[in-house]
Amino acid sequence: MSRTNVFGLIMVLALVALVVGVPSTAAQDDPLRITLVINGTLGDQSFFDSAQRGMDRLIDEGYNVEINTIELGTDEAAWEPGLGDAMGDVDNYDMLITGTWQMAEFLAARSHLYPDKFFVMYDQSVPYEDEEFCVEGCTNVYSVIYKQNEGSFLAGVYAGAMTTADIEGMNPEAVIGALGAQDIGVINDFIVGYEQGACLVNPNVRTLVQYAGGWFDAPKGKEIALAMYEQQADIVFQIAGQTGNGVFEAAEEQGRYAIGVDSDQAVIIQDTYPDQAARILTSMLKNVDNSLYRAVDLHLKGELPYGTVEAIGIAEGGVGLARNDIYYDSTPEAILDLVDAAEEAVLNGEITVITAYGEGAVPVGVPCAEMPETEFDPSAYLQ
C-alpha cells in the first residue's frame, strides 16, 4: 500500500469496515484493557520507551484504561510465539498494540482469529490487500506509520548547517554521518530525508552511511561512530535503537556530536550521563507516544478507522525535532531560524521531502547535485 496520506479516505473506509464486521466500539463502563507487546525491552531510551510513555499518559490523564506491557526480549525467535500467546490470552485484553515491521505479518495472520478484539500496529502497516496474511482484510486492525523522512529532513538541514559552523568540536570539513540498524525501508526513509536536508543547505556535504546489522549492540554502534569521527564527521545521526546508544559514548570520547532518534534522548539521559547528553544536539522525534495516545482516544470515541493505515508527519505532530536547552544553547541563532523556516517550507508545500517508499522511491546515496530542486533559499540564513 502506498505511503500516501489517507485522511481524506477515512470516512469511506470506516463505513466499509463497519459493513465487513469490525467489532463494536460502543462506550462501556468497564476499563478498556490494553496489552502493549514490545518486541524488545523497555529502557531503550528511544522507540519502545516512547510507546510506553503513550500508555502512561493515558493513565496519568485519567482515561478508563488498564495497561499490561509485555516485553518479548531481544531474541527474535521469541517474537512470533510471544505475540501469538499474547493475542490468544483473550480473557485479559480488549485492545492489543504492537509495532515495527518485524511484527506486522505475525499480527495480520492472526487478527481474524479474534474478531471481537481490536489491534493497533504502529510504525508499519499490516498488508491489508494481501489475503495470504489479512485473511479477512484485517478489518479489526488500525495501522499508523510515520513520515520519518520529514523529521529526518529537518535533522539533515540542522547537521548540514552545523558541520561547518564555528563551534568547538566542528572541523572545517563538511562531513556528517548516519548509522542505521539495518538496511531496510524504514531506516532508509530516515536516511534519504537526512541526506536531502543536508544537501539543501550545503551542496558540498558528504554523508557517511553505515548499517550496524542489529538493534541491540551498543559496542558495535560505538565502533562505527568512532570510525565516522575518524573520517572527519562532526555529527552522527543514530537510527539504530539500543545500538545507537554507542554513538553517544563515541561522541563524548571524541568531543564530537550526535543526533538522537525517536525520543528526546538528551533529556532522557541528562541526569545519568550529563556529558553524553551535552553531545546530543537534538533528536529526530518519532512521536510514538502521541500516536498511540491519539489512537486510544479515538477508539474510545468510536472514531478510530480500523481496516486502514494513516501516515502522520510534521503537520500531525507525528515527527519533528527536539528543541531543548541543549539545542538552543549549542546552536547559532541563524541556524535556529533556518531550521524553523525549513520546517515551515515543508508544511506549506514549498519543499517536498523524498522518500525510500512507494512510487518514485529514492535510494540512499543520491548525490546532492541530483536532489530535487526547491524554491526555498537557505542562503539568507547562512551568511
N, C-alpha and C positions, 0 to 999 in steps of 0.2 A: 504493500500500500504506500502511496506517495506520502512524503512527509510535508504535505501542504496543510495550511490552516483549515480546519474543518468546522470552525464555529458556525459558519453560515448553514451547514447541513444538520446541525444538532436537532432541530425540531423535527425535521423529516425522519431522521434516523431513529430518534426516540420513539416516534409513532410506530415505525416498523418494528422496533424492538418489543413494543407492547404487544403487537399482533402475534409475534412468534414466541411469546411466553416468558418474558422477564419476570422474576418473582416480584410480588408487590412490595413497594417501599412505604406503605401506609404507616402513619405515625403509630408508635407503640409506647406503652407505659414502661416496659422493661428496658434496661440499658441495651444499647447496641453493643454486642460482644465482638471485638475486633482482634484477630490474630495477625500480628506482623511477623512475617517469616524473613529472616536475614540470612542470605547465603554467604556467610562470613561471620564476623563478630563485631559487636559494638566496641567502641574505643578506637575506631579508625581515624577519629578527629576530622571526618570528612563526610562521605556519602551516606553510610549507614547511620552514623550519629545524627545526620540531618533528618533522616526518616523517623528516627526515634523522637527527635525534637517536635516533629509534627504531631505525633501521638501525645507527647507530654503536654503540648499546648492545648489540645482538646480537653485533657483532664484539668489543667490549670484554669481554663476558661469556663469550666462548669458544664461541659457537654455531658449528656446522659449516655456515656460510653464506658466500657470496660476494656482494658488493653492487656493483651498477653503477647509478649515478644519471644519468639523462638530463634535462637542463634544456631545455625547449622554448622558453623565452624569453617575451616579453610580447606578441608578435604572435599574436592569437587565430586568425588564418587558418592558422597553422602547427601548431596543436594537434592537429587531427584527423589530418592526414597524418603528423605526428610520432609519434602514438600508433600509427597503423597500421604504420609502419616498425618500431617497437619490438616490437609484437606479432608481426610477420612474421619477426623475427630469431630463429627458433625454435631455432637451434643454440646460443644463448647465454643462455637463461634457462629456469628451471623454473616460477618464480612471477613474475608481474608485478603491481606495485602502482601504482595511481594514485588521484587523488581530485578532489573538487569537482564541483559539479553540471554544469559545462560538459562534463565528460569522460564522464559516466555512459552516455549513449546511444551515444557513439562506442565505448566498451568493450563494451557489451551487443551491439551489432550485429555485432561481430567474434568474440566469445568462442566461438561454436560452430564457427568455422573451426579452432580449436586445441584439440580435445577432450582432448589429453593434457597440457595446460598448466593452471596454476592462476592465478586472478586475484583480487585484493583491491581493492575500491573503498571509499574512505573519504570521509566527510562527505557522502555521497549514496548512496542505494540505486539499483542498476540496476532497470529496470522489469520485474521477473520475470514479471508477469502479462500483459505486452504482447508478443504474438507478433510484432509488426512489428519489434521490436528484439531481444527474447530469443527467437530463432527456436526454440531447443530448451530454453527455460526457464532459460538461464544457470546450469545446474547446476554449472558449474565456477567460479562467481563467488561470493565471500563479500563482503557489504557491511556496513560498520559506520557508524552515524550517531551523533550526539552530542546529548544533551539540553542544547543551549546555552541554552535558556530557563531551565533550573535554575541554571546557573552565573551567568547574567546577572541572575537574580533576586537573588542574593547581592550582585552588583555594584550593583544598584539600591538594595537595603537600605543598603549602605555609602554610596553617593552621597547618598541621601535624608537620611541622618542627618548626614553630614559637611557638607552645604551650609549649614547654619545653626550649625555648631559654632564655638566661639570660638577660631579658628585663623587665623593670618596668611594672607591670600590668599582667605579666605572672606568674602563680603559678606552683609549681613542678608537678602537676597532668596533665597527657596527656588527656585533655578533651576539645572538641570543640563542637559547636552547629550548627544546620541548622534549620531555621524557614521557612517553606513553607506556601504559602497562602492556598492551598487546596491539598488534597490527590488525585492528578490526574497525568496522564502520563508525561506531560511536566515538572511538578515540580519534580516528582520522577527521571526524567532523570538528572536533576541537581544534585539531592542528591546522586544517586548511583555513579556518576563520582567523586563527592566530597569525598565520603567515600573511594573509591578506591585510590585516590591520597593520602589521609591522611594515609591509611594503608600501602601504598608503603614505606613511609618514617618513619613510626612509627607503627609497628605491635601491639603495646600495646595501641594505641589511642582508646578513647571511643567517639563516635559521638552521641550527643543528637539530636533527631529529633522530631519536633512537628509541627502541622499544625494549622494555625490560624482560618481557616474556611471562609476566605474572604480576599479581596484585599484593602479595604479602611478603615481600623480600626487601626490607629497608636497606640492608647492606648492599644489595645489588643496585638499588636506586642511588645510594651514595657513591658507589664506584663509577656509575655512568655520569653522574653530575660532576664529580671531580675531573673526569676526562673532558667534559664540556668546558669547564672553567679553565683547564689547561689549554684548550683551543681558543681561548680569549672570550668565551661567552661571559657576559656580565650578569645575565638574568636567565634562570632556567624555570620554565613553566612545568610543574609536575602534574601529570594526568594519569596517575598510577596507583591510587588508593594508598594502602599502607606502604607499598614500595616507595612511593613518593616522599614519605617522611624522611628517607635518607638524603633527599635533596637538601632539606633544611640543615641537616648536620654538615653536609659538604659546604653549603653557603656560609655557615658560621665559621668553619675552619679556614676557609679561603678568603674571607672578607668580601664575598660577593653577595648576590641577591637571588631571591626566588619569588615565584608567584604560585600561590596555593590553588586548590581546586575544591569545588562543591560547597564547602563551608568557609567561613572566615577563619582560616587556620591560624593566623597570627593571634587573634583574640583568644582562640581556644587554648593555645599553649603558652600564652603570655605569662601567666603566673608560675608555671612549672619550668619553662625553658625561655626566660626572657631574652637571652642573647640570640637564640634561634628566631624567636618571634620578630625581633628587630630587623631581621634579614628578609622577612616575607613582606614585600612592599604592598601587595594586595592579593586577593584571591578571586578567581572566577567562580561566581556563585551559581551553582545549580540548586535552586531552592526546592529541593525535595520536600522539605518540611512544609512550605507554603502550599505546594501542590496536593499533598496528602491531607492536610487540614482542610483545604478547599473541597477536595473530593468527598470527605466525610460530611462536611457541612451541606453540600449539595445533595448527598444521598438522604440525609435526614429530612431535607425539604422535599424529597421526591423528585429532584431535578437533575440527578447525575445521569448522563446519557450512556447507559450501558449498551454494549454492542458496537461501540465506536472508539476511535482514538482521537485525542486532542493534542495538538502541538502548541506549546506555550513558550514565549520568548521574552524579550525585554519588555514589550508592551504589557504583557500579562503578569509581570513580576516573576516569571519563571527562571530567568537568568539575569546576571548583572555582574558588577564589580564591587568588591568590598571597599568601602570608603570609611576607614577607621583613623584613629590618631596617627598610626604609623604611616599610613598612606598620605595624609595631609602634611605631616611633619617632614617627610622624606622627599616630597615631590615639588618641583618648582611650580609656581603659580601658572605659568604659561602652559605647562603640560596638564595641570588640573583642568584648565579651561579647554584645552584641546580634547581631552577625553570626554568632557561634558558635551562639547559640540559634536563630536563623532557619534555619541550616543543619540543625540537629537537628530542627526542626519539619518541614522538607521530608522528611528521612529517615524520620521516624516517621508521615508521612502527615497531620500536622496542617495542613500547607499544601500545596495543590495548585497548581502553577505553570501559568499559562495558556500557550498555545502558538499559533503562527501556522499550524499544520499540522492537517490531518485534520478529523474531525467536531468541531464546536464551535470551529473556528479563530477566533482573536480578532485583529482588525485593530490596527494601530499607532494610537495616539492616543486610546485609550479613557479617558475622564475618571476620576479617582480615585474619584469617587462611584459609579461603575459597576463597579468592580473586585470580584471575588468576596470575600465575607465569610470571615473566618477566626477561629478561637478564639485564635490567637496574639496576645498583647498586648505590643507593643513599648514601651509607656509606662513600664514598670518600669525600662527601661534608658536612658531619655531624660530623666529628671527633673533 
